[in-house]
Amino acid sequence: MKVQIIIQAASKQLEKASVDAPRKDAELMLMAAWGVSQTDLIIKAYDEVPEDVIVKFEAMLKRRMNREPLAYILGVKAFWKDDFIVTPDVLVPRPETEHLIEVVLKHQSELQQNLSIADIGTGSGCIAVSLAKEYPHSEITACDISDKALAVAKMNAEKVGVVKRMHFMQGDLYQALPVDSQFDVLVSNPPYVSKDEMFDLEAELSFEPRFALTDEASGLTLLNKLLSDGHLYLKDGGLLVLESGLCGMPATPNTLEKLEDYTDLAGNFRGSVFCKK
């Protein structure tokens, strides 16, 4: 069977399954099954696809038709400037989280400085690893309650080449950090989806770790904890950058000053930046 025919047929099947980008997903899965680039796929448009590749592709197609996230099927997801390893033990990195990186770079614009940065609830490590790459002289601590997530984060740190400047700590929020430790920057993309919102999310999210998506309440629970105790782990003038969503952001405690709210390209609220007084 030729490339063009396979892509067309798979695209129709994925469209019937209500997949958002059926043709693109079909092409990416065939590229992965065959081990070829997008350019190669164009060149081979009228070539016959080897039978073993078709078998691999059809297995991937079946998973995608079941609305399993493409990132889990491919095993990688692009974020910021790198491709990150992802497994069902971590959330799929999302483009809107890249705004958090932009905000840190805006407020800490000197890239050669020696910063101490902690990422609370690191998941795949996409935020921590990206910041480690942007600030080549800084030390980054990546924390998560899940040991499996930390294993993925460490793989990504090794893959990108920043693991020597990173520390991986297991624990719940700030409890993972060493006693009396203080940082120049704290960042977090915590579970902020409310329990009610979970009913309306796209089918793909049912495959992602629920505990990393929702607090099973209003969405504000973990954000409130991060705000309440943030000053204990920040140096004077240190930054706390939090991602959020429809739930908004809790009131700012008197130990912190809110510097700004930030939005995505559509103008939707995405999070806030705080400074220790």
N, C-alpha and C positions, 0 to 999 in steps of 0.2 A: 504494500500500500504506500502511496506517495505522500510526501510531507503535506502538501496543500490539502489533500483529501482528508487526512487525519485531523488537521487543524480545524477545517470547516465542520467536520462531523462532531468533534469534541466541543467546539464553540456552541453549536446548537444544543447539545446536551446540557452544557453548563448554563446556558441562557434559560432553559426550561427549569433548571434548579434554582433560578433567581440569583445566580452569582453576578456580582456587580460588573466585572470586567472579563467576560467569558473568553474572548479571543486572546487577550493578553495572558490570562492564566493558562490557557491551553498551550500557547507558545512557550511560556516559561517552564512548564512541566515537561514538554518535549525536549527542550534544550537541556534540562537537568537529566532526564532519562538517557539522553544520547551523549551528553557531555560535550555539547557544542555551544558556540556563541550565537548571539542574535544574527550577526553577519553571516555566519556559516549556515544558519537556518534559512536565510533569504537565498543564499547561493544554491542550497540543496532543495529549493521549493518543489522541484519536479523529480527529485530522486526517490528511490524506494527506501523505506525505512527498514532497517534490519529487524528480524522477528523478535530477537531478545529485547530490543529497545521498545518495541510495541507492547510487549508483555509488561515491562516496567511502567510505561506510560499509562496503560490501561488501569494498572493498580493505583497509580496516583490520581487518575481521573475519577475513579470510583470514590476515593476519599474526598476529593474536592466537591463532587456532586452531593456528598453527604454534608457539605458546608464546613468541613474541617478547614481551618485557616491555611492558606497557601504557604505561609511561613513555616508551619509545622511539617508540611509535606516536603518542602524544599530543604528545610533544616537551617535556613538563613533568612535574615531580613535586613535590608539596607536601613541605616540610621546615621544621620549626620554625614560623616565622611567615610564610613566603613560598613562592611557587611558583618552582621552579628549572628553568631550561632544561637538558635532558639530551639527549645524543646517544650513539650507540654507542661514542664515544671515552672515555666516563666511566662509572663505576659509577652505578647508580640509587641515590639517597639513600634510606637506610632509617630507619624510626622508632627503632630501637635506638640509632642514632648520636646521636639527640637527647639521650640521657642524658649524652653527653660535654659538650654545651653546658650542661646542668644542673649538672654537676660543676664546670665552670669558674666559673659564676655563684655557686655555693656558696662556693668558695674565694676568689673575687675579687668580693665582694658590692657594693662601691662602684662603681656603673656610671659615675660621672662622672670617674673617675680616668683619667690618661693612661698607658695600658699599651702596651707593645710586645709583639705576639703574632705567632707564626709557626705556620702550618699546614703540616706536612710531608706531601706527597702529597695535595694539595688536591682533585684530581679536578674535580668540578663546581663546587667552591668553596663548597659548602653550609655547611661548618663555618666557614670563614674569613669568608664574607659575613655569616653569622648573628651571629658574634662582633663583627664591625665595626658591625653595626646595634645590638647590645646595649650596646657601649661606644663612644658617639659621639665621644669625644675621643681615641681610641686609634688607633695605626698598626698595620696588619695586613700581614704578608708571607705570600703564598701560593706554595708551591713544588710543583713536580711535574716528573718526568722527561719527561713527555709535553708537547710544545708544543701539541698539539691539545686536551689537557685544559685547559691554561692559557688557551687561547682561549675555551673554554666558561666557565671560572671568571671571566674578565674580562667576558664578556657578562652573567653573573649579577650581578657587582658593579655594572655599569652599570645593569642593570634595577632593582636594589634601591636604587640611589642612594648607594653607598658607595665607588665606584671611586677617588675623589680621595684617600682615606686608605689605599689598598691598593697594595702592590708585588707584582709577579708575577715569580718567579725560576724558571728552568729548571735542573734538575740532579737528581742521585741523592741523596735524603735530605738530610743537612746540607750536602752539597757545593754545593747550590744557594744557600746563604746567603752573604752577603758575609763576607770574612775578618775575624775578630775581632769579629763582631757578637754581641751578647748580648740576651736577651729576658726579659721578665717571665714570659711563658707560652709554652710550646711544646706544641702539640697534634698528634696524628697518629692517623689510622685507616688503618694500613698493611695490606698483604696478609698475612693471618694464617691463612688456610685451608690446612690441610695438603694435600699431594698426595693422600693416601688419602681425605680427606674429599671431594675434588672429584668422586669417582665417585658419591656419594650425594646431591648437591645437586639442587635442582629444575631442570626443563628450561630455565626462563627464564635461568638463570645462564650457559648455554652461549652466549648472545648478548652477554654483558658481557665487557669486556677481561680476559682471563685473568691477565695480569701484575699487575692491580690486585686480584686475589682471592687468589692463592696465591704462596708463595715456592718452590713445587715441591719442598718438603722437609717439615719438621715443623710449619711455621707460625710458628716462633719466630725465624727468621733475621733479619728486618728489625726485629722488636721488640727483639732483643738489640743490634743496631747502634744503634738509637735510644736505648736505655738506656745503653750503654757510652760514647757520646760526648755525651750530653745535657748534662752539666755544662759542657762547653766553650762551649755556646751559651746558657747560662742565667746571669742575674744571681744574686748571692747571695740565697738564699731563693726563687728563681724556681721555677715549677711546670712539671712535665712530665706531661701527661695523655695516656694511651695507651688506645686501644680494642683489645680482643682478643676471643677466643671460646673454642672448645673446647680450643685448644692451651694456654690459660693464659697465664702471664706468666713470663719468665725471672727468674732470681735478681736481686735488687737489687744493683747495684754499690756499692762503699763510698763513692762520690762523691755518692750520692743517699740520701734517706730515703723509704721508702714511707709515705705518709700514710693511704691507704685503698685498698681494692678497692671497686668499685661494681658494682651489679647492675641488671638490667632489672626490669620490673614482675612478671615470673614468678619472680624470685629467681635468675636465671641470671647467672653472672659475665660482665661486659661490659668491664671494664678496670680500670686502676689510676691512682692519682695519686701523683706523686713530688715531692720538694722537694730543691733543691740544698743540700747541707750548708754 
